[in-house]
Amino acid sequence: MNPDFLVIGAGVAGLRAAIELAPVGRVLVVAKESLRESSSEYAQGGIAVALSDDDEVELHEQDTLFAGDGLCDRAAVHTLVEEGPAAIQELIEWGAEFDRQGSKLAFTREGAHSRNRVLHAHGDSTGREIARTLYHKAASLANIEFRSYAATTGLLMENGSVTGAEVYDSAAGAVTPVFAGAVLLATGGLGRVFLNTTNPDVATGDGVAMAWRAGAEISDIEFVQFHPTALNVEGAPRFLLSEALRGEGAVLRNARGERFMERYHPLKDLAPRDVVARAIVAEMKQGEVVLDLTQRGSAFVRERFPRIYETCLKYGIDLGAQAAPVAPAAHYAMGGVRTDLAGRTMLPGLFAAGEAACTGVHGANRLASNSLLEGVVFGARAGRAMQAVQSRAQRERSASGPDRLMAARYGAPSGPGSEVHIQRLAWDHCGIIRNADGLRSAIATLGRPGACGTMRDVVLLIARCALAREESRGAHFRADFPEKRAPFEKHSIALKDADIDFR
């Protein structure tokens, strides 16, 4: 099938774009694994939106700008918060079941929000509920076709424009070209390039790597948010313990049983995530750090956070009766493929939305629970912009066409060692606390002859941009440049075969 529109990724952003595109042409949505395996599925805490009686769009805008630490694009933030309420109402009309108190929507608060504005579904399964709603809506539309276990291995180009992608069909066991009038990268995050992450296995930054190899601009990729509270139990995955737990009264304690966050920030346990993550790293030098919600009791925790409660119980922690050991883990990428507010990249025919994109809405540090809203709002905007593509660009071409872009295959060797080697290198040198020596070491290792692969490309981009940004801002912390510096109140821009630029 050569569709009118190719959507790479089946999370919230990709599904919302597909729904927007269906009335005007055939849409093919491809997923690297199952249609249920995306970062959206793992988003627990909620979706932020100014819909409560005591909230205003302007307050949501101010909180987002504050969290972004001087690097938010104001127009992008305004678009997000202004279009958010209508986007949520649309989801409700399509069947999304957000939690309620009586007949009213129930809101909670997360770090750096000045109001209770975070909607949640089934306690702690908000992303799953939104993805379910969008999938059922998309599946009801005749023009949308889904293909799972279909990894995209590279973009196809002609005369500088993106005309499709190479897709590996697991059933056929072969890579085939798929031509389309417009291509959307909605491939999600990149957390899996780090040794410790809350992200699913599919989140290896594929969209960023493909776009960079094709010649697109990558922006702000050094800003990786490390969630402060991932379950830290031997033998357990780094399961996310949502910030909403702290919104409901959970507190952090160090090895001496002390609450320590008041020493680091006036907002204490609900301080911005980068502050909390670095505080935990500092306290862990003296021993284990735990998240304590025992004052609310097992009945409350089981009802309010059923998925988190059952997962912790599986690994021997009754969250209502015991404090859970926690540690930071890579969680969310603020940067990505640089786009305008309609999802357009600098390459004709190529669009991006969701975590794979960088609109500037998150700046240097994402405000909690803005990511699902971004996926819905900017997924729809990208879909509308893709509708405007004047003609179908797909044309059957010879596989040996001279201007055809061949990108590294998934599963290709990632440089001088295994994927674990790349992940450890990223964690050690591009993690929560960085310095020039570590970043240069990572760049030298990753730049050796023969190094290739998606994960290698992504980590090299992070390391190069982090080295160029000689300051600390938001989620990017340099031990050798611990303060913000005015010359760097700009966005980093990475282009293939070019030095890092700041604009």
VORO-743689 format. One record per residue (C-alpha): x, y, z; residue in three letters. Coordinates in steps of 0.1 Angstrom, whole numbers, plus 5000, padded with zeros to 4 digits. Example, Ala and Ser with C-alpha at 12.3 -4.5 7.8 and 13.67 -1.06 7.14 Angstrom:
// VORO-743689
512349555078ALA/513749895071SER/
//
This chain:
// VORO-743689
500050005000MET/501350344991ASN/499150585011PRO/498450945008ASP/499850995043PHE/502350785063LEU/502250815101VAL/505250645119ILE/504250575154GLY/500950475171ALA/500950675203GLY/498750975211VAL/500351215186ALA/500350965157GLY/496750855163LEU/495451205167ARG/497151315134ALA/495751005116ALA/492151095127ILE/492651445113GLU/493951305080LEU/491351035074ALA/488751265057PRO/491051365029VAL/493051055020GLY/494350715028ARG/496450695060VAL/498850415069LEU/499950405106VAL/502950185113VAL/504150075147ALA/507549935156LYS/506049665178GLU/502349615188SER/499949905185LEU/499749895223ARG/503549955229GLU/504150325231SER/505250575257SER/501650705257SER/500650375273GLU/503050425302TYR/501950785310ALA/500450745345GLN/500051085361GLY/497651265338GLY/497051535313ILE/497351895323ALA/494652135312VAL/493052455325ALA/489452335330LEU/488852345367SER/486752625383ASP/489652795399ASP/492052775370ASP/492852985340GLU/494652935307VAL/496953215316GLU/498053045348LEU/498852725329HIS/500852925305GLU/502853095333GLN/503552765350ASP/504752615317THR/507052905310LEU/508452895345PHE/509252525343ALA/510952575309GLY/513652795325ASP/513853065299GLY/513752845267LEU/510052795260CYS/508752925227ASP/505953155240ARG/503853105209ALA/504052725212ALA/503152745249VAL/500152975242HIS/499052735215THR/499252435238LEU/497252585267VAL/494752775245GLU/493852475224GLU/494052225253GLY/490552255268PRO/488752195234ALA/491051905228ALA/490051745261ILE/486351805254GLN/486851635221GLU/488451325238LEU/485551305262ILE/483051325233GLU/484951035217TRP/484650825249GLY/487550905271ALA/486650825307GLU/488551065330PHE/488051015367ASP/485351225383ARG/484151335417GLN/480451305413GLY/479551465380SER/482651685379LYS/486051605365LEU/488551525392ALA/491851725391PHE/495051675410THR/498251865413ARG/501851785403GLU/505151955406GLY/505452315396ALA/501752355389HIS/500052645407SER/496652485405ARG/495052145406ASN/494752095368ARG/495851745361VAL/493151515348LEU/493651135354HIS/491950815342ALA/491450495362HIS/493750645388GLY/497050605372ASP/496450495336SER/495750825318THR/497950765288GLY/496450415283ARG/492950555284GLU/493650835259ILE/495450595236ALA/492550355238ARG/490050635230THR/492050755200LEU/492750405187TYR/488950315187HIS/488150645170LYS/490850585143ALA/489950225138ALA/486350335131SER/487550535101LEU/487650355068ALA/490650545054ASN/493050445082ILE/495050125080GLU/497349995108PHE/500449785104ARG/502149655136SER/505649505140TYR/506749725111ALA/509949905120ALA/510850205099THR/514450185089THR/514950515070GLY/513350795051LEU/513050805013LEU/514051124995MET/513851284961GLU/515351624952ASN/515551714989GLY/511951624998SER/510851335019VAL/508651094998THR/508150805021GLY/510050555043ALA/511550215043GLU/509449985064VAL/510549635076TYR/507549405074ASP/508149125100SER/505548895084ALA/507248925050ALA/510748935065GLY/511749215041ALA/512249595039VAL/509849755015THR/509550125003PRO/506350295012VAL/505750614993PHE/503450885006ALA/502551245000GLY/503551345035ALA/505251165064VAL/504751225101LEU/507351115126LEU/505451035158ALA/508050785171THR/508050895207GLY/511050925231GLY/514650815234LEU/514850705271GLY/516150355261ARG/519450495250VAL/520150535288PHE/520850235311LEU/518150335336ASN/514850455321THR/511050445326THR/510550415289ASN/509350115269PRO/511849915248ASP/510750095216VAL/511750435228ALA/515250455212THR/514950785194GLY/514350645160ASP/512550945146GLY/515351185157VAL/518050965142ALA/516150915109MET/515451285105ALA/519051385114TRP/520451145088ARG/518051285062ALA/519251645069GLY/516651785093ALA/517452015122GLU/517551865157ILE/516952105185SER/517452105223ASP/518251735224ILE/520551795254GLU/517551855276PHE/516551505288VAL/514251495318GLN/515151235344PHE/512151145365HIS/513151155401PRO/511050855414THR/511450525396ALA/511150205415LEU/514650105427ASN/514249745437VAL/516749475426GLU/515249265398GLY/512449505391ALA/512149735360PRO/512650105366ARG/508850145369PHE/507650505371LEU/506250605405LEU/504150905392SER/504651255405GLU/500951235413ALA/501851025443LEU/503651335457ARG/500651545447GLY/498551325469GLU/500951365499GLY/503951125493ALA/507251255507VAL/510851175500LEU/513051045529ARG/516750985530ASN/518650695547ALA/518150865581ARG/514450885576GLY/514551265571GLU/512451465547ARG/515151645528PHE/513651835499MET/513052155520GLU/516852195519ARG/516852205481TYR/513752405470HIS/510852605486PRO/508352375468LEU/509852075487LYS/508751745473ASP/506851915445LEU/509852105432ALA/510652085394PRO/511851745384ARG/515451835377ASP/515851975412VAL/514251675428VAL/516351435407ALA/519651605416ARG/518651615452ALA/517951245453ILE/521351175436VAL/523051385463ALA/521151205492GLU/521850865477MET/525550915484LYS/524550845521GLN/522250555513GLY/518850465501GLU/516150725493VAL/512450625497VAL/509050755487LEU/506650745516ASP/502850745512LEU/502150525542THR/500150805559GLN/497350755533ARG/497050385539GLY/496750085516SER/493050135508ALA/493550485495PHE/496650395475VAL/495050085460ARG/491950285448GLU/493750605436ARG/496750435420PHE/495750075412PRO/498350005386ARG/501250145406ILE/499949965438TYR/499749625420GLU/503149665403THR/504949755436CYS/503149475454LEU/504449235427LYS/508049335438TYR/507349305475GLY/506349665483ILE/502849745498ASP/502950115490LEU/500250195515GLY/502250035543ALA/505850055532GLN/508050325517ALA/509350235482ALA/513050275473PRO/513350515444VAL/516050655421ALA/516050885391PRO/515650735355ALA/515650885320ALA/512050975313HIS/511351245287TYR/513151425259ALA/512351795256MET/514251825224GLY/513751645191GLY/513151715154VAL/512752095150ARG/509252195138THR/507052495135ASP/503652505152LEU/502152295125ALA/504652015128GLY/506552105096ARG/510252035096THR/512752205073MET/512451905049LEU/509451935025PRO/507151645031GLY/508351565066LEU/506451645097PHE/506951555134ALA/504751565165ALA/504751445201GLY/507951365220GLU/509951315188ALA/509351675178ALA/510751995193CYS/508252285190THR/509852465219GLY/506852415241VAL/508752245269HIS/511852465268GLY/514652335291ALA/512352135314ASN/508851995307ARG/506052085331LEU/504551765345ALA/501651625325SER/502051865296ASN/503351585273SER/500051405266LEU/498451745260LEU/501251825235GLU/500651495217GLY/496951565213VAL/497151935204VAL/500151925181PHE/499251585166GLY/495951745154ALA/497852055141ARG/500351835122ALA/497451645107GLY/495751965095ARG/499052095080ALA/499651765062MET/496151795046GLN/497452095028ALA/499951885008VAL/498951974973GLN/499651654955SER/500651294962ARG/504451274960ALA/504650894960GLN/505950754928ARG/507250404922GLU/510950434920ARG/513750184914SER/515350064946ALA/518650184933SER/517450544926GLY/520450784930PRO/518751014956ASP/517250744978ARG/518250765014LEU/519350445031MET/519450475068ALA/520950235094ALA/518749935101ARG/517149875135TYR/519249625153GLY/522449735136ALA/525549725157PRO/525650045178SER/529250135177GLY/532249975194PRO/530149765217GLY/526749625225SER/523649835231GLU/524349795268VAL/527649965263HIS/525950255246ILE/523350275274GLN/526050275302ARG/528050535284LEU/525050755280ALA/524150715317TRP/527650775329ASP/528551075307HIS/525251225294CYS/523151165325GLY/521851385354ILE/525151555361ILE/527551625332ARG/531051765326ASN/533251845297ALA/535651555303ASP/532851295304GLY/531151435273LEU/534351455253ARG/535051095263SER/531550985251ALA/531951175218ILE/535351015212ALA/534150665219THR/531050705197LEU/532950875169GLY/535350585163ARG/535350445127PRO/532750175122GLY/530350315148ALA/526850315135CYS/523250265145GLY/520250465158THR/521250455195MET/524750565187ARG/523450855166ASP/521050975193VAL/523650955222VAL/526251135200LEU/523751415193LEU/522951455231ILE/526651455240ALA/527651705213ARG/524851945222CYS/525451905260ALA/529151985255LEU/528352295234ALA/525952425260ARG/528452555286GLU/525852635313GLU/523252465335SER/519652525327ARG/516552315333GLY/517251945329ALA/520752005316HIS/523252035345PHE/526952085340ARG/529152045371ALA/531752265354ASP/529252535345PHE/526752515373PRO/524952855366GLU/522752975338LYS/524553195313ARG/522853465291ALA/524653375259PRO/522953025260PHE/519353145264GLU/518953005229LYS/517952675213HIS/520652435202SER/520552335165ILE/522252015153ALA/522651945116LEU/524351655100LYS/528051735092ASP/527852075109ALA/528952225142ASP/526352285169ILE/524652625165ASP/522552825190PHE/519653045178ARG/
//
